[in-house]
Every structure is written in C-alpha cells, then in structure tokens.
Amino acid sequence: HLPHFDPALMIIRVSEVEQITGLKRTTIYKRLKDDPTFPRPVPLTDSTARGAPVGWVLGEVQGWVRSRLAMRVEVA
C-alpha cells in the first residue's frame, strides 16, 4: 500500500519544475531573481555552496501554475 501522497510535503527537483511549468532551467533561476511570486527552492543539504542541491515543494509549484492560469482567465 502506497503512503499518502501530499503535494505540500513532496520535494521535486528542477527537471520536474521544468515539466510542470513549461519553463527551462535558466528561466526558472531568472524567475527566482525577478519574480517574488515564484516558489522558493528548499536546500536539500546543509551546504551553502553555489550548485548545492535544492528542490521545490510540489504543492507550491502547482499553486504558482494555478495562479498563472487564473491570470489568463482574468485577462481574456
């Protein structure tokens, strides 16, 4: 039996963020700099070095996509 799937507790890597958002890796990191609404990454180790592994919370990425869809509806 599979454990309960909770998007709020599921960490995904940048490749999944690319698939869910349709953005490329470079655009994702640009959004982190320029877009305060874009979900923040979660450090996966104690390292603060550049290139240290990070992940994103699946539920937050899904929420960001939902907000983009809602904006489309308002503009149309």
N, C-alpha and C positions, 0 to 999 in steps of 0.2 A: 504494500500500500504506500502510495507516494505521500510525502509530507505536504502539509498545507502550503499552497503557493500564495505568497503575499508579496505583491509588487513593491510595497513600502519597505520590504526587508531584502529584496533581491538586488544584488550588485551585478551590473553588467559592464563589459569593457567597451572601449571606444569603437570596436568593429560593430557591436550591436547598436551603439548610439548612431553610427552611420546608417545602418539599415533602417532603424526606426524613424529617424528624422529626414533621411534623404540627403543629409549634408556630408561632405567629405571631411576627413580628419583635420585638414588645415582650416576649414571654415568653422569647425567645432571649436578649435582653440581660439580663433578670431572672435567668435561669439562670446567666449568666456571673458575676453578682454573688453568687448564693446557692448554686450547686451546683458544688463543686470537681471533680466528675466530668465536667462538660460540656466539650466540646472548646474550647480557647482559639483565638481568631482570630489570623491571621497578618497583620501590616501589609503592605500592597501598595505603599506609598510610604515615603519617609523622614519624612513629616510626622507630627508628634505631636499635631496639632490635633484637636479633637473633630470627628467626622464624617469623618476621613481614611479612605480606602478600606481595607477589610480583607476577607479571605477566610478560608475554613476548609479544612482538609485533608479531602478526601472520605473517605479511609480512617478517619480519627478520628471523623467524624460517623457513618459506618456502624458503627464499633465501639461507639459510645455507644448507638445504636439496638439493636444486638445485646445489649448488657448490660441494656437495659430489657426486652427480650424474655425474657432468661434470668431476670430477677427475677419476671416474670409466671409462668413455669413453676414456680419455687420456691414461690411463694405459693399457687398453685392446689392 
